[in-house]
Amino acid sequence: MPARTNEYSETAVTRQRFRLLGPDGTVFESAVPGAFGGNRRRKIYGRLDCPSALRALSRGYAERRVFFRDEAAAIAAGYRPCARCLPGRYRSWKRSRSSR
């Protein structure tokens, strides 16, 4: 007997939409979840498993949370890398700021 697929779960997954922030700062819906999270107020982006972001989420920061499809979109939107979860990128960003 051939294996049956669960049509409901496949349909639910394809219908799920994610709200992401684009490079121009506008919110759009995507079928693909964001790869990076950010803090709208502080203009910082980082990994979704960042210890600092997870700690902030436990203190009610969810309303300021935004998501980006990729790192390039976060940078284009004017966000800087997180010093905690992206230390190498943060150092590079900091050096580029001080050489201006």
Backbone hydrogen bonds, N-H to C=O, Kabsch-Sander energy under -0.5 kcal/mol:
donor,donor_aa,acceptor,acceptor_aa,energy
7,E,5,T,-1.2
10,E,6,N,-1.9
11,T,7,E,-2.3
12,A,8,Y,-2.8
13,V,9,S,-2.1
14,T,10,E,-2.0
15,R,11,T,-1.8
16,Q,12,A,-1.0
16,Q,13,V,-0.5
18,F,30,S,-2.9
20,L,18,F,-0.7
20,L,28,F,-3.1
21,L,67,F,-3.3
22,G,20,L,-0.5
22,G,26,T,-3.3
25,G,22,G,-2.2
28,F,20,L,-2.7
30,S,18,F,-2.5
35,A,68,F,-2.1
36,F,68,F,-1.8
37,G,46,G,-2.4
38,G,66,V,-2.5
39,N,44,I,-2.5
40,R,38,G,-0.6
40,R,64,R,-3.3
43,K,39,N,-2.0
44,I,39,N,-1.0
45,Y,80,R,-2.9
46,G,37,G,-2.7
48,L,35,A,-0.5
50,C,47,R,-1.4
54,L,50,C,-2.6
55,R,51,P,-2.0
56,A,52,S,-2.3
57,L,53,A,-2.6
58,S,54,L,-1.3
59,R,56,A,-1.2
60,G,57,L,-1.5
61,Y,56,A,-1.4
63,E,60,G,-0.5
64,R,61,Y,-1.9
65,R,62,A,-1.4
66,V,38,G,-2.1
68,F,36,F,-2.8
74,A,70,D,-1.4
75,I,71,E,-2.4
76,A,72,A,-2.6
77,A,73,A,-1.7
78,G,75,I,-1.8
79,Y,74,A,-2.4
80,R,43,K,-2.6
82,C,45,Y,-1.5
86,L,82,C,-1.4
90,Y,86,L,-2.5
91,R,87,P,-2.5
92,S,88,G,-2.0
93,W,89,R,-2.5
94,K,90,Y,-2.9
95,R,91,R,-2.7
96,S,92,S,-2.3
97,R,93,W,-1.8
98,S,94,K,-2.0
99,S,95,R,-1.3
100,R,97,R,-0.9
